[in-house]
Amino acid sequence: MKLSIKNMVCPRCIIVVKQELEKIKLVAENVTLGEITFKEVLSDEHLTYLKNGLASHGFEVLDDRKAMIIEKVKNIIVSIIHSTEEVAIKRNFSDIIAEQIP
């Protein structure tokens, strides 16, 4: 199960989300900017606890497909801006975004 998370924009955000997961005793397979991946589907109760915990830090679990795509684009752009690779600088944002969003 993948959850898209709004307002995750830096490595510190990943740490905060991981701490929140530990608080409610959930184990994530992977936590990246804007996304949490679980091996199994979360129960409604766990999802509610997670949403409330993340909201207390200014994050939001996204349910709307359009909002998820917008958040992914924002996170890709933030990653490009923070990247020091010359490859990212010499390429168009649209090309990089098209490669990373299925």
N, C-alpha and C positions, 0 to 999 in steps of 0.2 A: 504494500500500500504506500502510495506517495501522497504527501501533503504539500501544497504550495503555501509558503508563508510570506506575507507582505511585510515590508520594512526591514528585512535583513540585508544590511548593506556593508558589513565589515566583519573581519574575523572575530571581533569581540561579540558580535551578535550570535555567531555560531556557539561560542562558549556559553553565553547566557541561555540559549535554547537547550544545550546539552545539560546544563545545571537544572533547568526546569524539568526536563525529562527524568533526570535522576530523582528529583523531588517526588514525582508521582510514580516512580518505579517503572518507567517504560524504557525499553531497550530499542534504540533505533539502529538500523543497519548502517545508515549513513546520514550525516547532517552536512549540508552545503548551503551556500548563500541562497536563500529563498526556497529551500526544499528539505523535507525530512522523509526518509525512506524507512519503512518498517517491513519486516518479513511477513507479518500477518496483518489482517484487517483489525483495526481497533474497535473495541466495543463502544457503544454510544456513551457509556459512562466515562471511559478513558478519554474519548474525544472531547467531551465536555470539560473534564479536568484540564486537559491540554490547552483547549481554547482559552479557558479562563486564566490559566497560568501565563500563557504567552501574551494575552491582552494586558496583563499587569505590567509587562515590559514594553508595551507599545507595538507588539506584533499581532498579526491577524491571520487566521487560517482562511485561505481563499477557497470558495466553492464554485465561483463563476468562471467558466472557461476563458472568457475574454480578459477578465482581471488576472488570471493566471498567466496568460500570454504576455500581457503588459508588464507584469512583475518580472517575468523571465527576461524580457528585452531590457528592462532597467538594470537587472543584475548583470547581464552580459556587458552592457555599456560601462557599468561601474568597474567590472573586472578588466575591461580593455583600458580604461583610464588609469587604473592602478598598475597595470602591467608595464614592465620595462622592456618588453620584447619589441624589437624594431619591426618584426613581422606584423604585429598588430597595428603599428603606427602607419605602415605603408599600405594597408588594406582598407577598403571601404567598410564602414560599420554594417551596412546592409548585407554584404557578403558574409561577414563573420556571424551575424545574427541568423541568416538563412541556414548556415551550416549547423548551428547549435540548437535550433528549435525544430523539432520534428513536425 
